[in-house]
Amino acid sequence: MERSVLKDRVTIITGAGRGIGEALCDGFADEGATICPWDINKENLQRVADHLEKKNALGKKGIVDITDETQVENEINLIVEKFQRIDIMVSNAGILYSHEITDFPEQEWRRIIEVNLTGYFICAKYAAKVMKKQKKGVILQINSKSGKKGSYWNSGYASSKFGGIGLTQSIALDLAPFGIRVNAICPGNILESPLWQKSLFQQYAKKWGISVEEVKRKYVEQVPLGRPCTYRDVINVAIFLASDYADYMTGQAINVTGGQEMR
């Protein structure tokens, strides 16, 4: 049976070329949305766009650096020109560098803030310009449990994500009079993601002097429900928040952590 919770909703998803962004594209497409995937990596973006086209869910793909205000504005305008509206903006693109504070390179710190926080601000700003005219719309940020609680070697990322929750709450107030809802999703550790598989497992194994398998076990044991967060867990909550079922929810930062974070 065809699912249609988000049928024909024009949806921008940033950082769509891999990982959770790619998974969100697929999940939203399954619910009938028209997906406009954005990514800075041309090859990854094309792979996702080809998949969406096969599902008859591709809107307009865009090679976009979300930290470049002009690029974001131009791509928003092209989408509006094609579809006359934007229904959902999912700000997912993000980066992470892990260092102890005294070893943290300033340029890496600045880059984290620029992508994870300023990039979200720019995307929300230009989506909101369109949505205000429509008197309707949804903005979602893929945040993190690191937006609720700091962690070792994670000061840059946590700072950007704490800031993202403050931004979410503030623009939710700005946009509520226009019927626009703004919420954040705070996943736990998605151990299947490229970030963990290609970077963090190896970093933490080296830092702690243990094996990658021991690192995995360590992170799973921290979760009351006894398993890591999955893409599907995040997709389910994102679809709900983007849909009319969440019509009375705004300014929230929803945990998807298996009980690891409860506030």
C-alpha atoms as one frame of an Amber mdcrd trajectory, in Angstrom:
protein
   0.000   0.000   0.000   1.342   3.427  -0.927   2.257   5.596   2.032   1.537
   9.289   1.720   2.042  11.055   5.051   4.210  13.614   3.216   2.690  13.253
  -0.260   3.937  15.895  -2.715   5.619  17.952   0.018   8.599  19.757  -1.490
  11.445  18.857   0.865  15.029  20.087   0.943  17.492  17.786   2.712  21.034
  19.071   3.215  24.030  16.774   3.533  22.036  14.343   1.402  24.969  12.598
  -0.244  25.632   9.937   2.379  24.884   8.737   5.881  21.795   9.959   7.647
  21.064  12.522   4.930  20.898   9.799   2.296  18.724   7.686   4.588  16.373
  10.615   5.219  15.987  11.154   1.466  14.947   7.533   1.063  12.595   7.564
   4.053  10.872  10.797   3.087  10.541   9.598  -0.512   8.766   6.470   0.757
   6.207   8.766   2.386   5.491  10.566  -0.888   7.675  13.657  -0.521   9.339
  15.359  -3.462  13.004  15.509  -2.464  15.444  18.288  -3.325  18.752  16.815
  -2.128  21.687  19.140  -1.432  25.293  18.173  -0.944  28.739  19.626  -1.543
  30.025  16.349  -3.015  28.964  16.008  -6.656  29.443  12.232  -6.963  27.575
  11.377  -3.758  24.761  13.757  -4.672  24.370  12.228  -8.122  24.146   8.722
  -6.676  21.348   9.795  -4.330  19.570  11.743  -7.084  19.642   8.702  -9.385
  18.085   6.583  -6.645  15.366   9.156  -5.991  14.627   9.436  -9.694  13.990
   5.692  -9.858  11.479   6.148  -7.034   9.849   9.071  -8.877  10.709  11.286
  -5.902  13.404  13.624  -7.238  12.646  17.326  -7.232  15.758  19.369  -7.985
  19.219  18.334  -6.838  21.697  21.032  -5.829  25.452  21.137  -5.318  25.341
  23.583  -2.422  27.825  24.774   0.192  25.447  25.635   3.018  27.971  28.083
   4.513  27.739  30.211   1.359  24.688  32.467   1.695  24.589  33.296  -2.017
  24.575  29.629  -3.030  21.761  28.844  -0.599  19.660  31.819  -1.710  20.124
  31.001  -5.388  19.190  27.350  -4.976  16.125  28.237  -2.885  15.008  30.610
  -5.649  15.423  27.911  -8.305  13.336  25.459  -6.280  10.580  28.031  -5.778
  10.684  28.838  -9.491  10.110  25.151 -10.265   7.592  24.218  -7.550   6.210
  27.583  -6.316   6.779  26.542  -2.710   8.977  24.852  -0.107   7.157  22.727
   2.436   9.992  21.201   4.493  13.627  22.118   5.123  15.744  19.442   6.815
  19.078  20.880   7.944  21.218  17.778   8.252  24.681  18.679   6.897  27.344
  18.628   9.593  30.947  17.817  10.402  32.877  16.675  13.453  36.517  16.951
  14.511  37.505  15.403  17.826  40.323  16.883  19.954  41.113  17.526  23.602
  40.676  21.251  24.218  44.375  22.165  24.537  45.101  20.413  21.217  42.080
  21.745  19.307  43.179  23.573  16.111  41.390  26.903  15.890  40.589  26.495
  12.206  38.892  23.147  12.829  36.858  24.690  15.661  35.762  27.544  13.402
  34.862  25.149  10.588  32.620  23.080  12.865  30.731  26.193  13.964  30.541
  27.478  10.405  29.007  24.294   8.998  26.924  22.992  11.894  25.555  26.265
  13.253  25.974  29.037  10.703  25.011  26.685   7.878  21.803  25.783   9.705
  21.081  29.475  10.278  21.532  30.315   6.579  19.327  27.438   5.397  16.604
  28.269   7.914  16.767  31.962   7.002  16.114  31.467   3.312  13.585  28.670
   3.754  11.704  30.885   6.204  11.540  33.734   3.672   9.541  31.450   1.393
   7.490  29.809   4.137   6.413  33.132   5.643   4.722  34.021   2.351   3.005
  30.622   2.342   1.958  30.962   5.993   3.051  27.358   6.411   6.153  25.192
   6.555   8.389  22.936   8.625  12.071  23.378   9.470  13.905  20.464  11.078
  17.464  20.321  12.320  19.274  17.022  12.790  21.041  17.843  16.022  22.618
  15.317  18.439  22.605  14.116  22.004  25.775  16.258  22.084  23.398  19.215
  21.936  22.121  18.227  25.381  25.280  17.126  27.179  28.989  17.691  26.618
  31.419  14.833  26.116  35.150  14.170  26.074  37.194  15.486  23.128  33.993
  16.955  21.699  33.945  20.642  22.628  33.610  22.001  19.092  30.812  19.692
  17.998  28.920  19.989  21.289  29.150  23.774  21.172  27.730  23.834  17.652
  24.881  21.519  18.627  24.025  23.329  21.876  23.877  26.466  19.735  21.626
  24.673  17.258  19.034  24.003  19.943  19.093  27.656  20.983  18.668  28.648
  17.341  15.804  26.176  16.924  13.940  27.544  19.938  14.508  31.168  18.938
  13.407  30.890  15.321  10.452  28.742  16.412   9.249  31.817  18.321  10.007
  34.126  15.383   8.083  31.978  12.926   5.152  30.680  14.994   2.903  33.604
  13.974   3.353  32.517  10.358   2.331  28.898  10.918   5.898  27.610  10.553
   7.064  24.901  12.949  10.743  24.484  13.866  12.082  21.454  15.740  15.359
  19.608  16.315  16.057  15.888  16.527  18.818  14.687  18.843  19.967  11.187
  17.859  22.202   8.983  19.921  25.285   7.291  18.505  24.518   6.024  14.994
  27.272   3.440  14.849  26.398   2.419  11.265  27.177   5.911   9.939  30.280
   6.759   7.861  31.401   9.130  10.612  31.754   6.234  13.045  32.802   3.557
  10.573  35.516   5.603   8.853  36.710   7.906  11.618  35.483   7.849  15.200
  35.963   4.139  15.946  39.601   4.394  14.928  40.132   7.707  16.764  38.708
   6.400  20.035  40.443   3.029  19.782  43.766   4.837  19.451  42.959   7.310
  22.216  41.940   4.617  24.723  44.371   1.897  23.603  41.616  -0.639  22.944
  40.248  -2.421  19.870  37.517  -1.081  17.588  35.209  -3.890  18.752  35.777
  -2.845  22.366  34.901   0.749  21.433  31.647  -0.433  19.854  30.785  -2.496
  22.921  31.554   0.449  25.195  29.090   2.704  23.361  26.315   0.115  23.154
  26.597  -0.618  26.887  25.874   3.048  27.646  22.360   2.773  26.150  19.524
   1.651  28.474  17.657   0.006  25.575  20.800  -1.965  24.772  21.388  -1.066
  21.122  22.765   1.830  19.075  20.599   4.412  17.358  19.780   3.554  13.732
  18.924   5.586  10.672  15.402   4.183  10.852  14.952   5.474  14.399  15.770
   9.003  13.227  13.717   8.743  10.030  10.606   7.739  11.985  10.809  10.785
  14.252  11.686  13.125  11.373   8.673  11.975   9.346   6.405  12.474  12.350
   7.716  15.985  13.054   7.470  16.951   9.380   3.903  15.686   9.122   0.566
  17.123  10.188   0.556  14.672  13.106   2.995  17.040  14.860   0.996  20.166
  14.038   1.093  21.388  17.669   4.824  20.877  18.203   7.419  23.601  17.762
  10.636  24.665  19.477  11.356  21.123  20.647  14.594  19.124  20.721  13.472
  15.495  20.630  15.825  12.823  21.963  16.231   9.618  19.958  18.783   8.002
  22.234  17.345   4.754  23.622  17.160   6.389  27.061  20.774   7.545  27.093
  19.639  11.173  27.316  16.368  11.978  29.074  16.095  15.749  29.191
